[in-house]
Amino acid sequence: MLSVKTVRAVHVITLQHCRQAYGGVVVLTISSLAKRKLLLIIGEQFFNNGEDLTMALTIDLQMLTWTAALCIFLMFPYTIGLVASFGVKRAASYPQPNTDELSPWIQRSKRAHLNLLENIAPFAVLVLVAHLGGMANETTALGAQIFFWARIVQAAAHTIAIPFVRTGAFAVSVVAMVMILLEII
């Protein structure tokens, strides 16, 4: 194992040696000011001519990132509706105001956000396990894309109250997760 002060200080010769010694995987230990060590396992896809340690996101990871962005976006309609209806002080206090007084679409937008929160964890685990385990492929990429687009349809259908479309999109997102799972097991 190599101990270096910065990742960029590693020379091409050292990287070539590590690739040969560890079968294409470079293992670096980086010391921090807090004397903690961070172990980075950096595969071949991270290198550009043996020097660049930046990583390009795979389709799977891009879809996970966009799903996280969707999850962040979905909290805004409910939060804005809560503040608009009750004011900042009451919306931010405890106990929370009774949401039955909010308009139905704002209540549905909260449920759409909560539904995505329940499903993003297993999706993230599957994508990360497939990626880190080297099992990410065209099928996992397709599953991740299907999951993302199904979640957009599900959130929109949930918010504007289209029941069968909402349920169908949810079912499609579950099938997409199963596609990724089957590539892992």
C-alpha positions as a LaTeX table, in Angstrom:
\begin{tabular}{lrrr}
\hline
Residue & $x$ (\AA) & $y$ (\AA) & $z$ (\AA) \\
\hline
Met1 & 0.00 & 0.00 & 0.00 \\
Leu2 & 1.25 & 3.51 & $-0.82$ \\
Ser3 & 1.14 & 6.39 & 1.63 \\
Val4 & 1.11 & 9.80 & $-0.04$ \\
Lys5 & 0.29 & 13.36 & 1.03 \\
Thr6 & $-1.86$ & 14.10 & $-1.99$ \\
Val7 & $-3.40$ & 11.94 & $-4.66$ \\
Arg8 & $-1.98$ & 14.14 & $-7.43$ \\
Ala9 & 1.59 & 13.62 & $-6.14$ \\
Val10 & 1.64 & 10.02 & $-7.38$ \\
His11 & 3.86 & 9.58 & $-10.45$ \\
Val12 & 3.03 & 7.58 & $-13.55$ \\
Ile13 & 5.73 & 5.00 & $-12.73$ \\
Thr14 & 4.22 & 4.41 & $-9.28$ \\
Leu15 & 0.75 & 4.02 & $-10.79$ \\
Gln16 & 2.06 & 1.51 & $-13.33$ \\
His17 & 3.70 & $-0.46$ & $-10.51$ \\
Cys18 & 0.47 & $-0.44$ & $-8.47$ \\
Arg19 & $-1.56$ & $-1.58$ & $-11.45$ \\
Gln20 & 0.74 & $-4.56$ & $-11.86$ \\
Ala21 & 0.93 & $-5.33$ & $-8.13$ \\
Tyr22 & $-2.80$ & $-5.04$ & $-7.41$ \\
Gly23 & $-4.26$ & $-6.31$ & $-10.67$ \\
Gly24 & $-5.46$ & $-3.00$ & $-12.11$ \\
Val25 & $-6.60$ & $-1.44$ & $-8.83$ \\
Val26 & $-4.65$ & 1.30 & $-7.13$ \\
Val27 & $-4.90$ & 1.59 & $-3.36$ \\
Leu28 & $-3.74$ & 4.85 & $-1.81$ \\
Thr29 & $-3.70$ & 5.96 & 1.82 \\
Ile30 & $-4.05$ & 9.71 & 2.33 \\
Ser31 & $-3.14$ & 11.21 & 5.72 \\
Ser32 & $-5.32$ & 14.10 & 6.89 \\
Leu33 & $-4.56$ & 16.88 & 9.35 \\
Ala34 & $-6.70$ & 15.03 & 11.89 \\
Lys35 & $-4.35$ & 12.01 & 11.51 \\
Arg36 & $-7.18$ & 9.94 & 10.11 \\
Lys37 & $-6.56$ & 7.81 & 7.06 \\
Leu38 & $-8.90$ & 7.69 & 4.15 \\
Leu39 & $-8.66$ & 4.60 & 1.97 \\
Leu40 & $-9.43$ & 5.15 & $-1.66$ \\
Ile41 & $-9.76$ & 2.28 & $-4.08$ \\
Ile42 & $-9.39$ & 3.73 & $-7.52$ \\
Gly43 & $-10.04$ & 1.53 & $-10.52$ \\
Glu44 & $-8.68$ & 1.86 & $-14.04$ \\
Gln45 & $-11.63$ & 3.97 & $-15.21$ \\
Phe46 & $-10.42$ & 6.86 & $-13.05$ \\
Phe47 & $-7.15$ & 7.37 & $-14.95$ \\
Asn48 & $-6.39$ & 9.39 & $-18.01$ \\
Asn49 & $-2.85$ & 8.60 & $-19.19$ \\
Gly50 & $-1.97$ & 7.42 & $-15.68$ \\
Glu51 & $-2.20$ & 10.84 & $-14.03$ \\
Asp52 & $-5.75$ & 12.19 & $-13.88$ \\
Leu53 & $-7.70$ & 10.89 & $-10.89$ \\
Thr54 & $-11.06$ & 12.41 & $-11.82$ \\
Met55 & $-13.98$ & 10.05 & $-12.23$ \\
Ala56 & $-16.59$ & 10.16 & $-14.97$ \\
Leu57 & $-20.05$ & 9.22 & $-13.73$ \\
Thr58 & $-21.61$ & 6.12 & $-15.23$ \\
Ile59 & $-25.21$ & 6.25 & $-16.43$ \\
Asp60 & $-26.24$ & 4.42 & $-13.24$ \\
Leu61 & $-24.61$ & 7.06 & $-11.03$ \\
Gln62 & $-25.96$ & 9.89 & $-13.18$ \\
Met63 & $-29.49$ & 8.56 & $-12.74$ \\
Leu64 & $-28.93$ & 8.21 & $-9.00$ \\
Thr65 & $-27.74$ & 11.83 & $-8.89$ \\
Trp66 & $-30.74$ & 13.05 & $-10.89$ \\
Thr67 & $-33.09$ & 11.03 & $-8.67$ \\
Ala68 & $-31.56$ & 12.73 & $-5.62$ \\
Ala69 & $-32.09$ & 16.09 & $-7.34$ \\
Leu70 & $-35.73$ & 15.14 & $-7.99$ \\
Cys71 & $-36.12$ & 14.24 & $-4.33$ \\
Ile72 & $-34.76$ & 17.65 & $-3.31$ \\
Phe73 & $-37.02$ & 19.40 & $-5.81$ \\
Leu74 & $-40.13$ & 17.56 & $-4.57$ \\
Met75 & $-39.86$ & 19.05 & $-1.10$ \\
Phe76 & $-40.33$ & 22.60 & $-2.37$ \\
Pro77 & $-44.05$ & 22.60 & $-3.33$ \\
Tyr78 & $-45.06$ & 21.26 & 0.07 \\
Thr79 & $-42.70$ & 23.54 & 1.99 \\
Ile80 & $-43.76$ & 26.64 & 0.04 \\
Gly81 & $-47.42$ & 25.70 & 0.46 \\
Leu82 & $-46.96$ & 25.20 & 4.20 \\
Val83 & $-45.23$ & 28.58 & 4.60 \\
Ala84 & $-47.79$ & 30.33 & 2.36 \\
Ser85 & $-50.70$ & 28.89 & 4.34 \\
Phe86 & $-49.38$ & 29.23 & 7.89 \\
Gly87 & $-46.49$ & 31.69 & 7.76 \\
Val88 & $-42.81$ & 30.98 & 8.45 \\
Lys89 & $-43.07$ & 31.01 & 12.25 \\
Arg90 & $-45.91$ & 28.49 & 12.51 \\
Ala91 & $-44.59$ & 26.33 & 9.65 \\
Ala92 & $-41.18$ & 26.05 & 11.33 \\
Ser93 & $-42.48$ & 25.46 & 14.86 \\
Tyr94 & $-43.57$ & 22.37 & 16.74 \\
Pro95 & $-46.02$ & 20.84 & 16.65 \\
Gln96 & $-46.40$ & 21.17 & 12.91 \\
Pro97 & $-49.67$ & 22.69 & 11.75 \\
Asn98 & $-52.44$ & 20.34 & 10.71 \\
Thr99 & $-51.88$ & 19.69 & 7.03 \\
Asp100 & $-55.57$ & 18.90 & 6.50 \\
Glu101 & $-56.02$ & 22.65 & 6.06 \\
Leu102 & $-53.65$ & 22.69 & 3.07 \\
Ser103 & $-54.94$ & 22.38 & $-0.47$ \\
Pro104 & $-55.20$ & 18.76 & $-1.67$ \\
Trp105 & $-52.47$ & 19.12 & $-4.32$ \\
Ile106 & $-50.00$ & 20.33 & $-1.70$ \\
Gln107 & $-50.86$ & 17.34 & 0.50 \\
Arg108 & $-50.35$ & 15.04 & $-2.48$ \\
Ser109 & $-47.00$ & 16.67 & $-3.29$ \\
Lys110 & $-45.85$ & 15.86 & 0.24 \\
Arg111 & $-46.92$ & 12.24 & $-0.19$ \\
Ala112 & $-45.11$ & 12.09 & $-3.55$ \\
His113 & $-41.95$ & 13.35 & $-1.85$ \\
Leu114 & $-42.30$ & 10.85 & 1.00 \\
Asn115 & $-42.89$ & 8.03 & $-1.47$ \\
Leu116 & $-39.67$ & 8.87 & $-3.30$ \\
Leu117 & $-37.82$ & 9.05 & 0.03 \\
Glu118 & $-38.98$ & 5.50 & 0.77 \\
Asn119 & $-37.75$ & 4.24 & $-2.59$ \\
Ile120 & $-34.53$ & 6.16 & $-3.13$ \\
Ala121 & $-32.67$ & 4.23 & $-0.40$ \\
Pro122 & $-33.03$ & 0.76 & $-1.96$ \\
Phe123 & $-32.40$ & 2.23 & $-5.41$ \\
Ala124 & $-29.22$ & 3.94 & $-4.19$ \\
Val125 & $-27.99$ & 0.76 & $-2.51$ \\
Leu126 & $-28.56$ & $-1.28$ & $-5.66$ \\
Val127 & $-26.83$ & 1.26 & $-7.92$ \\
Leu128 & $-23.86$ & 1.66 & $-5.58$ \\
Val129 & $-23.43$ & $-2.08$ & $-5.03$ \\
Ala130 & $-23.58$ & $-2.72$ & $-8.77$ \\
His131 & $-21.09$ & 0.07 & $-9.42$ \\
Leu132 & $-18.63$ & $-0.74$ & $-6.65$ \\
Gly133 & $-18.89$ & $-4.46$ & $-7.29$ \\
Gly134 & $-18.05$ & $-4.00$ & $-10.96$ \\
Met135 & $-21.44$ & $-5.41$ & $-11.98$ \\
Ala136 & $-22.79$ & $-2.25$ & $-13.59$ \\
Asn137 & $-23.61$ & $-2.89$ & $-17.22$ \\
Glu138 & $-26.14$ & $-1.97$ & $-19.90$ \\
Thr139 & $-28.96$ & $-3.65$ & $-17.97$ \\
Thr140 & $-28.24$ & $-1.78$ & $-14.73$ \\
Ala141 & $-27.95$ & 1.47 & $-16.70$ \\
Leu142 & $-31.30$ & 0.80 & $-18.37$ \\
Gly143 & $-32.85$ & $-0.09$ & $-14.99$ \\
Ala144 & $-31.54$ & 3.15 & $-13.48$ \\
Gln145 & $-32.91$ & 5.19 & $-16.38$ \\
Ile146 & $-36.29$ & 3.49 & $-16.20$ \\
Phe147 & $-36.40$ & 4.07 & $-12.43$ \\
Phe148 & $-35.63$ & 7.78 & $-12.80$ \\
Trp149 & $-38.21$ & 8.46 & $-15.52$ \\
Ala150 & $-40.84$ & 6.33 & $-13.76$ \\
Arg151 & $-40.29$ & 8.37 & $-10.59$ \\
Ile152 & $-40.83$ & 11.61 & $-12.52$ \\
Val153 & $-44.10$ & 10.26 & $-13.93$ \\
Gln154 & $-45.11$ & 8.91 & $-10.51$ \\
Ala155 & $-44.42$ & 12.23 & $-8.74$ \\
Ala156 & $-46.35$ & 14.22 & $-11.37$ \\
Ala157 & $-49.26$ & 11.78 & $-11.40$ \\
His158 & $-49.33$ & 11.70 & $-7.61$ \\
Thr159 & $-49.35$ & 15.49 & $-7.33$ \\
Ile160 & $-52.07$ & 16.06 & $-9.94$ \\
Ala161 & $-54.09$ & 13.01 & $-8.77$ \\
Ile162 & $-54.01$ & 10.54 & $-11.65$ \\
Pro163 & $-54.41$ & 7.31 & $-9.65$ \\
Phe164 & $-53.75$ & 4.51 & $-12.17$ \\
Val165 & $-50.86$ & 6.32 & $-13.83$ \\
Arg166 & $-49.33$ & 6.94 & $-10.39$ \\
Thr167 & $-49.63$ & 3.26 & $-9.46$ \\
Gly168 & $-48.38$ & 2.09 & $-12.85$ \\
Ala169 & $-45.33$ & 4.35 & $-12.66$ \\
Phe170 & $-44.60$ & 3.08 & $-9.16$ \\
Ala171 & $-44.80$ & $-0.52$ & $-10.42$ \\
Val172 & $-42.44$ & 0.29 & $-13.30$ \\
Ser173 & $-39.93$ & 1.78 & $-10.84$ \\
Val174 & $-40.06$ & $-1.41$ & $-8.76$ \\
Val175 & $-39.46$ & $-3.51$ & $-11.88$ \\
Ala176 & $-36.47$ & $-1.28$ & $-12.70$ \\
Met177 & $-34.99$ & $-1.94$ & $-9.25$ \\
Val178 & $-35.52$ & $-5.68$ & $-9.75$ \\
Met179 & $-33.63$ & $-5.42$ & $-13.08$ \\
Ile180 & $-30.64$ & $-3.99$ & $-11.23$ \\
Leu181 & $-30.97$ & $-6.54$ & $-8.42$ \\
Leu182 & $-30.95$ & $-9.46$ & $-10.86$ \\
Glu183 & $-27.65$ & $-8.26$ & $-12.31$ \\
Ile184 & $-26.14$ & $-8.23$ & $-8.81$ \\
Ile185 & $-27.28$ & $-11.63$ & $-7.53$ \\
\hline
\end{tabular}
